[in-house]
Structures are given as structure tokens and as C-alpha cells.
Amino acid sequence: MTTYKEIFGKYVKNYSSDPSSDAEGQVWYNSTSGTFKSVVVSGAWSSASPMTSIRSSSAGAGTQTAGLVVAGYNGTANIANTEEYNGSGWSNGGNVGTARRNLGAAGLQTAALAFGGFTTTNVANTEEYDGSAWTAGGSMGTARRSLGNAGTQTAGLGFGGYATARVANTEEYDGSVWTAGGSLATARNSLAGAGTQTAGLAAGGDTGTVVTNTEEYDGSAWAAGGALGTARYVFAGMGIQTSALAAGGGQGGPALTATEQYNGSTWTAAANLNTARLTYNQGAGSQTAGLVFGGYTGVAETNITEEYNVASTIITGAAWASGGNLNTARGGIMGEGTQTATVAFGGDNPAPTGATELYNGTTWTNNPTSMNTGRGEGAGAGTQTAALGFAGYTTANTAATESFNGSTWTSVNSMNTARRGLGGVGLQTAALAFGGFTTARVASTESWNGTSWTTLPASMNTARDSLGSAGTQTAALAFGGFSTAATGITESWNGSTWTSVNSMNTARYALAGAGTQTAGLAFGGTSNPPITGATEQYDGTSWISSPPMSTARRDLGGTGTQSLGLAFGGVTPTVSAATEEFNGETVSNNVKTITTS
């Protein structure tokens, strides 16, 4: 008899608990549960970080880890902005020259092509993207919207669509000029495309009736392929001619979640999207690593992003979850610590308070003693059992500084400049304070050595208050705030100098921050107005979008790390006691129990 060892090359293992990683097909015996288990491969959609802007009728290009969404419609007007996806979140790219919707796109994030579409009329415009800016390319021969797309920047393919009527003609782009190719057998618009210029795929669409027709292109002519299982239009297509994925769309009624995969001859059902929507051309990637973003849910445009993965792992997207409420609702609150061990202090409800609460990862407990000086809009540094609170507003700006030992506050030497709405980072014995408001917005920086504050010669490049902060005394990050308006300006501190770096995607003030200089987290705030729950992650170079908080708020507290953050209190516009916990994306084995059935 053939053994498992002979088939797989390994013995059945014995574990008391399931391993965090193992090879596909590896079988083990879990001695605790008394069951045999294995890692299996499956396909599934998982929630990912949303785009920074809502939109439908856009076009997509690139891969799952380097995706691109171009132009579209935001529910009010055509838009020109581009967003780039890095596998974790979205950041702003360069704007196209012509704002439009229902366009086609092809290529990579750093070498993309956008063509056709609708402004107030159908257009033939072509634009080329180099990863930062769009420049004009050769115009299409036929101005049209809602067309299919495939290929690359220098070998693009556009087919079908709507001109003055539905069209079947195909055009090929060589990097500068469009030329006529073979026509589709069935004229249609709002179809999906995949593949390359010499091996293209056209599926579904609207002929006056929503259809299942699939056609394959060989570089000169189209031939019939296998029919979709579900007739649909305005859906997303991705992949290549022999390995494609179709997702979402509609049939003239409610939006669909249905996903299908193509093997070069036949479409078969795959795992459904989590959110039903008309996805237009808003897809990128491959059959085994797909990406769908935005669209129209049937109620409104959306910024929802989902990833499709065929793998032996399960991806759980980053998300905020509700935690225990504060005992005292308040805005302008300060805090220090981790997701499971935070001290929150001060704030306004509605008068300044010194109330102190301790969080254990589940529940807030009132500390018996409050700060000596009740205040809001101050800053802090340190940990739950060794914190520092400084500056803020009482009935006037204050410079008062206090030290917390886990139970009691002690007044220590004051700051040199009384201020409120400042940023603060570091430890109880090595802190940094920057920005804020005195009689005007300031950029000055002060350093704390455990005994006294010293005004440093280097100030921030932009004076502002109500900013977010993260990091340490020698490696800090200052982001957002209010200068002459809400801003997304970000600056990095190396212990002696502030340097301007890439700005946040969403300008805002009265926000909170967590994490480090190279792994920061920004959340909440107000964008003049509205109050927002928007969340962004910083990787040391760029900000990317992340799932928003459930409760939009400003003047909130924030602690923790980029992957384990904590948000508490704030103003919604009434004072809030809500607490939310942020958990970053995780990857785990797709473990299945082996049964006899």
C-alpha cells in the first residue's frame, strides 16, 4: 500500500496545537482535539483598505500589489484623480488631463494607458502614465465610452463600447498611434476585458440585452469563447485569456456579487464578492490575485476595496472593532500606552478635567486620583505606568507638566511655552513637544530630559496646531493639523531637524496618531468640515488608506502601534465615550479538519 510519506514526501506530524505555518497538503494530528488536519488551497475575497475617494465608472490597471484606479464619477461630477494601491492601501497619484467616466485603461501602475470615456460627450482622448504624471497620447479613431480594455501601455487594446450607438470595432495602440483591428462578432457596451493585445478576452456586456457572450482575440480576429454562467454588464474583468476572473456587475436590477473564473474555454463559479456592486472596469490583477475597487452599490458610489486570493492562507483585512466605553465622555483627551494598557487623562466635558482612566484591553477603570491641573487639548508621552502630560488649555493656555506613576500624578517643571493643540511623543524621561497654539499657531519644538524642558533651535517647517503625532524623541512624525486651513502636511524629525515628507491623502486637523516614525497610524479629525473617521498608515515614505473608524470624530485620543491601535473619546459633534481598537491585516493558514465524509 502506498503511504502518505511516499505520496507527499513527509510523515504525518503530531502537534498539540495547529501550527502557524506549514506546507499545502501537509497532514498533522492535533493531539488536543484528537483530529487530523491539513492546509488546503481555496479562493476567497477579503476586505482591503478603501480608496481615499468614492467613485464608480472608473477604469483599473496594474496588479493586486501595484494597482491603479483612474478617473470616474463621484456621484456628483466626473473626476480626474488617480489612486495607487500597494497591496495594503491607497495613496493619491497624478491627475489625468481630462476628467471623465466610463473610460478604458491598460498596463501597469508605472506604465499605464487611459483611453476613451465620457465628459459631456464621448471622447477619444488617450493619456499615458509614468507612475506620477499623465501625458497626452494618440487619440482613438472612434470616440466612445463603456468600452472593453486589455493590454499594456505600448500594446493596448480597446474594443466595443458606445459611440452614437453600440459598436463592435477594435483598436490597437502601439505606444503612439491607434490602428483598426478585427471587429467583435457582437456589438456591445459595458463589457469586461482581460488579456493582452494578441490574446484578448471580451465578456458579457449590453447589446440592448445583457448577455453572456465571450469572445477571444488572437491579434487580428475575434472568435467565440465559452459563455458566462451569469449574464452581466458593468462588471470587472482581470487576468489573461486562459486564466481570467469576472466579478460583480448587474443585469439591470440589483447589483451582483457573483464571481466567475475562465480557463480558456469555460467559465465556472468562484467565491462571491462580499459587497454587491456595479464594478464597471474597476478591477486589476490576475485570476489568483485579483483586485476590485469602488463601483456603485445600487444606492451610492463606494470606495470599498476587495482582494481575491487563491492560496493556502486566509487574509483577514485590517479593521476597527468596538472596545469598552470610557466612563467619562470627553473631547480634547490625551493618552499614552498600548491597545491593552492605556492611560487616558484630561479633556473637556464641557469644562477642562483632569480625570484619569486606565484601559486593560476590555474595560476602562477610573483612577482614584486626577491630574493636578485639569486641561484639554494637551499632549502626552510614555506608557500607562510611566506617563507624562503637558501643556493644554484650562481657562487659558498652560505650560504645566505632570508625571504619572501608574496611580498618582506629580507636578514637575513646566514647559517654556504655554500652548494647546500641540503634538507630543516619547517617554516619561525623554519626550518631545512641537507645534500648537499660543496667541497664534507656532512651529517651536521643546525637548524633555526627565527633569526640565529645553527649547530647541529647530522648528517645524509649518506652524500649526491640532496635529497628529507618532514616534520618539529622536525619531518623530508630525502630521495634519491646522495652519491656514486643514492640512495633510507631514514632517519627520531626526533628533535635530524637521524634514517635510509626503503629505497625508486626507487633509485634516484635531486627529489622533499612534505608532512610530516609519510605521505610523493617523485616524479621525475634521476636514473643515466634515468630521471624519478616515484612517491612514505611514510606511516611512507614503501614506496609504486604511479602513475608517465606525465612529467619525475629532479631538480624540490615540495610542498603540500601527497594527494594534486604540482610539477613544472625542467629539462627534457631541462628546463621545466610544473606544475602538484597530487591528492590522493578518495572514493565517487555511486549516481544514480531515473527516471521512
Order of alpha helices (4+ residues) and beta strands (2+ residues): alpha-beta-beta-beta-beta-beta-beta-beta-beta-beta-beta-beta-beta-beta-beta-beta-beta-beta-beta-beta-beta-beta-beta-beta-beta-beta-beta-beta-beta-beta-beta-beta-beta-beta-beta-beta-beta-beta-beta-beta-beta-beta-beta-beta-beta-beta-beta-beta-beta-beta-beta-beta-beta-beta-beta
